[in-house]
Amino acid sequence: MLAFKDGAGQWRQQRTKAATKAEARVMLRDIERRMERIRNGLEQLPDPELMTFGQLLDWWKSEYGERLKSPTVLLMAEKHLRGDLGGLTLQQVTPSAIEGLLKARESTLKPSTLNHLRALLHRIFRTALLRGRWHGANPASTVVRRKVPKRLPTFLKYDEVIAVLPALPEKWVAFFATAVYLGLRRGELIALRKGDVDLPSRTIAVLRSGEGDTTKGGHADLLPIPDALMPYLSSAFRSSPSEFVFPREDGSMLPLDVAVDKILRRTLGRVGIVDGYERRCRRRGCGFTEPRADTAEGRCPRCDMKLWLKSTPRHVRFHDLRHTTATLLLKQGVPLPFVQRILRHRDPALTTEIYGHLELTDLRAALNVLDFRTEEERINAAEAIGDEHRRVAGDDRTSVVAAADEERAQPAHKNFCQPMGHGRAHPTARMTQTGGSPRVANRSYALPTRGEHGSTVGVQVVAGSNPVAPTIGRP
């Protein structure tokens, strides 16, 4: 067995028919000299008819791998392509072979991921055609794309953004605030440098994403900084020890796979933006779990141990903050061309299709234009709805917010959240239980403003529901 580095610099093993070790050493020296010439560009890679897909993949990685904005592409190629196709010659990588590979993974991978694999194969063979490494048709061209079901829109509402921002860990508040105010992607925030931000003129240049030289769209853009975002960025500038606006503690750039999704979902669970709850027994070996819609306490029916309550946060990704920015702007009547410029889309139709989500309340208002009832029927229906609302309000005293508090909450409702000043907001939480009512968490956050006086934001969270808008008042 001979071990050597191939033309792409990867270690390979090859069986030999040499009768003696001396003969094998001579063969190994010849192979090593040939591979070195290939690596130095003095000799071409093996003939396409003899080249394997593994060799083509190694060449593509060495030539184009460093230009990729995300390492996920290379990891996906190694995990899903090399094992099944790496030993095949390029002529054996046919449309049927690719279809068989995708079909075998339908039970474990999503349709969108299968389409990404197909696109990666198409990209590799297209590059090989342009560079003369392959002379036939692109085998991935005739492979049918999988149909991807359209995911329901996911975004945070105004009141939810108001509750989430102050509840985030201190070091991540400015990072998430910049994402939700400007709609920046994760990689763009990670790569943001102090030189890209002009605080005196209140502009921010979006030039790159992650370790790449450009953004996902391949173009640089200049965005204005909203007034409410200025304190967040100023605080990030002061706390950053390096050229990056949002670095690690040692000043280096954050990794591209930083767990911002986990940070967001933990915060959603703390402020009560949940799909439900789960009660589970923590005694070793018991394993009892029970889904719940409320926060009622209980004991394990198997071992009588007190059950531990765990929230199930709503499934919101970090990228959904970009959805939130566009959706809330469109719902507030901001013209579509402005939203398109903020998201930096070239096509306005893309902005409307992907980010212009409409809530059911908007659709209901549109459908309510059609009303074929008589005047008397409409009056009776309105009175019945009013009686039902008064009855519900009387039954659940903890879910009623005073009218004066709602009026004072309007300034914060318009600007997502009052901006942070020089210090961090310090939350205080109190859990109360009233008879027959779910738990309510009252959180107060001290938010310094530009003036000398501070203000407090009180967020009332009813378990199993979304938080109501905060109330603003002087301490």
Secondary structure, DSSP 8 states (H G I E B T S, - for coil): -EEEE-TTS-EEEE----SSHHHHHHHHHHHHHHHHHHHTTSS--S-TTT-BHHHHHHHHHHHHGGG-S-THHHHHHHHHTHHHHTTSBGGG--HHHHHHHHHHTTTTS-HHHHHHHHHHHHHHHHHHHHTTS--S--TTTTS--------------HHHHHHHHHHS-GGGHHHHHHHHHH---HHHHHT-BGGGEETTTTEEEE---TTSSS-TTSS-EEEE--GGGHHHHHHHHHH--SSBSS--TTS----TT--HHHHHHHHHHHHT-EEEEEEE--STTT--EEEESS----B-TTT--B-EEEEEE----TTHHHHHHHHHHHHTT--HHHHHHHHT-S-HHHIIIII----HHHHHHHHTT---S-HHHHHHHHHHHHHHHHHHHHH-GGG---HHHHHHHHHHHHTSS----SS----EEEEE--TTS--EEEEEEEEE-SSSSEEEEEEEEETTS-----EEE--
